[in-house]
């Protein structure tokens, strides 16, 4: 959600799947999925919970990022 504070476009959401996974939803954002994937993975490392981020392209301007962590 911190990303939403520095940009004025698009919509972001998050839903918890279980204790160590969730889905980050980006809508109306034209950045390549690999860009956000790398940021999310490095954020997990910085938080001490390395994990995996898998982008699922839903449409030209929507990507769901499936996030799991240790």
NULUM-330115 format. One line per 4 residues: number of its first residue (from 1); their letters; for each residue x, y, z of N, C-alpha, C. Coordinates in Angstrom, 3 decimals, m for minus. Example, Ala and Ser with C-alpha at 12.3 -4.5 7.8 and 13.67 -1.06 7.14 Angstrom:
1	as	13.190/m5.690/7.800/12.300/m4.500/7.800/13.200/m3.300/7.800; 12.850/m2.250/7.080/13.670/m1.060/7.140/12.900/0.030/7.870 $
//
This chain:
1	xxxx	0.820/m1.183/0.000/0.000/0.000/0.000/0.876/1.263/0.000; 2.124/1.110/0.408/3.012/2.266/0.398/3.155/2.832/m1.013; 3.117/1.967/m2.008/3.255/2.426/m3.398/2.154/3.416/m3.751; 0.953/3.198/m3.240/m0.174/4.083/m3.543/0.048/5.506/m3.049 $
5	xxxx	0.904/5.670/m2.069/1.135/7.016/m1.539/2.055/7.848/m2.424; 2.763/7.226/m3.355/3.703/7.976/m4.184/3.280/8.091/m5.647; 2.160/7.480/m6.022/1.652/7.616/m7.388/0.202/8.085/m7.338; m0.214/8.744/m8.413/m1.569/9.291/m8.443/m2.468/8.564/m9.439 $
9	xxxx	m2.011/7.487/m10.000/m2.795/6.760/m10.995/m3.010/5.327/m10.522; m3.988/4.679/m11.096/m4.205/3.263/m10.837/m4.888/2.972/m9.520; m5.096/1.698/m9.312/m5.754/1.211/m8.104/m4.995/m0.027/m7.635; m4.804/m0.125/m6.336/m4.093/m1.263/m5.765/m4.963/m1.909/m4.703 $
13	xxxx	m4.780/m3.207/m4.553/m5.508/m3.918/m3.514/m4.685/m5.098/m3.027; m5.102/m5.668/m1.932/m4.410/m6.823/m1.366/m5.441/m7.715/m0.697; m5.279/m9.016/m0.899/m6.106/m9.970/m0.156/m5.217/m11.081/0.377; m5.392/m11.369/1.633/m4.631/m12.431/2.308/m5.190/m13.782/1.867 $
17	xxxx	m4.302/m14.717/1.538/m4.718/m16.068/1.178/m4.593/m16.980/2.389; m3.421/m16.940/3.031/m3.211/m17.661/4.288/m2.107/m16.947/5.057; m1.553/m17.606/6.062/m0.577/m16.941/6.936/0.691/m16.484/6.214; 1.040/m17.130/5.107/2.281/m16.786/4.412/2.084/m16.577/2.911 $
21	xxxx	0.911/m16.098/2.530/0.698/m15.776/1.117/m0.467/m14.812/0.952; m0.429/m14.119/m0.168/m1.482/m13.170/m0.490/m1.397/m12.782/m1.952; m2.335/m11.949/m2.378/m2.375/m11.483/m3.755/m2.439/m9.955/m3.740; m1.492/m9.333/m4.448/m1.488/m7.893/m4.638/m2.093/m7.634/m6.015 $
25	xxxx	m3.100/m6.782/m6.084/m3.794/m6.490/m7.332/m3.445/m5.067/m7.778; m2.954/m4.940/m8.998/m2.681/m3.640/m9.600/m3.610/m3.476/m10.797; m4.396/m2.397/m10.798/m5.272/m2.073/m11.923/m4.919/m0.696/m12.450; m5.146/m0.500/m13.736/m4.853/0.770/m14.417/m3.405/1.209/m14.211 $
29	xxxx	m2.489/0.271/m14.337/m1.053/0.522/m14.192/m0.371/m0.098/m15.403; 0.387/0.690/m16.138/0.991/0.206/m17.377/2.457/m0.195/m17.232; 2.984/m0.237/m16.010/4.364/m0.692/m15.819/4.429/m2.187/m16.150; 5.556/m2.642/m16.698/5.705/m4.076/m16.983/5.636/m4.888/m15.683 $
33	xxxx	4.989/m6.053/m15.709/4.888/m6.877/m14.503/6.238/m7.200/m13.866; 7.269/m7.400/m14.665/8.592/m7.737/m14.117/9.125/m6.614/m13.226; 8.773/m5.380/m13.522/9.214/m4.233/m12.725/8.701/m4.368/m11.290; 7.398/m4.546/m11.135/6.814/m4.669/m9.804/7.211/m5.979/m9.131 $
37	xxxx	7.341/m7.038/m9.901/7.753/m8.329/m9.344/9.089/m8.190/m8.626; 10.048/m7.549/m9.274/11.367/m7.356/m8.664/11.312/m6.501/m7.411; 10.515/m5.451/m7.458/10.377/m4.588/m6.277/9.788/m5.375/m5.111; 8.732/m6.139/m5.369/8.086/m6.910/m4.294/9.037/m7.958/m3.714 $
41	xxxx	9.778/m8.649/m4.580/10.702/m9.677/m4.087/11.798/m9.065/m3.231; 12.327/m7.917/m3.630/13.365/m7.263/m2.838/12.802/m6.696/m1.537; 11.561/m6.257/m1.566/10.919/m5.784/m0.327/10.796/m6.932/0.676; 10.462/m8.114/0.193/10.381/m9.276/1.091/11.737/m9.571/1.723 $
45	xxxx	12.793/m9.500/0.926/14.150/m9.722/1.449/14.472/m8.671/2.517; 14.157/m7.417/2.224/14.441/m6.335/3.172/13.668/m6.511/4.479; 12.500/m7.128/4.403/11.693/m7.370/5.596/12.099/m8.647/6.337; 13.086/m9.361/5.794/13.551/m10.582/6.433/12.654/m11.779/6.190 $
49	xxxx	11.856/m11.721/5.136/10.947/m12.820/4.802/11.038/m13.110/3.307; 12.200/m13.609/2.845/12.347/m13.840/1.411/11.246/m14.752/0.897; 10.849/m14.504/m0.334/9.760/m15.290/m0.893/9.757/m15.259/m2.394; 8.589/m15.525/m2.937/8.420/m15.625/m4.378/7.213/m14.790/m4.785 $
53	xxxx	7.333/m14.117/m5.937/6.243/m13.324/m6.489/5.999/m13.810/m7.916; 4.764/m14.197/m8.198/4.400/m14.678/m9.530/3.328/m13.761/m10.106; 3.676/m13.018/m11.177/2.668/m12.151/m11.783/1.702/m12.949/m12.655; 0.415/m12.658/m12.532/m0.623/m13.257/m13.368/m1.284/m12.106/m14.127 $
57	xxxx	m1.002/m12.006/m15.424/m1.560/m10.929/m16.231/m3.036/m11.234/m16.498; m3.900/m10.329/m16.056/m5.344/m10.482/m16.222/m5.814/m9.717/m17.452; m5.194/m8.583/m17.720/m5.541/m7.760/m18.876/m4.423/m6.790/m19.155; m4.623/m5.925/m20.153/m3.560/m4.996/m20.545/m3.167/m4.051/m19.416 $
61	xxxx	m4.104/m3.790/m18.498/m3.794/m2.862/m17.405/m4.125/m3.445/m16.035; m4.093/m4.770/m15.930/m4.319/m5.395/m14.619/m3.413/m6.610/m14.468; m2.767/m6.676/m13.305/m1.913/m7.812/m12.957/m2.172/m8.173/m11.505; m2.346/m9.464/m11.250/m2.423/m9.983/m9.887/m1.068/m10.616/m9.580 $
65	xxxx	m0.458/m10.203/m8.467/0.841/m10.747/m8.066/0.614/m11.708/m6.907; 0.840/m12.989/m7.144/0.707/m13.989/m6.085/2.016/m13.995/m5.295; 1.926/m13.701/m4.008/3.113/m13.528/m3.160/3.112/m14.601/m2.082; 4.247/m15.269/m1.936/4.441/m16.216/m0.832/5.759/m15.877/m0.155 $
69	xx	5.843/m16.122/1.134/7.061/m15.799/1.873/7.329/m16.821/2.956; 8.575/m16.791/3.445/9.004/m17.758/4.466/8.661/m17.271/5.855 $
//
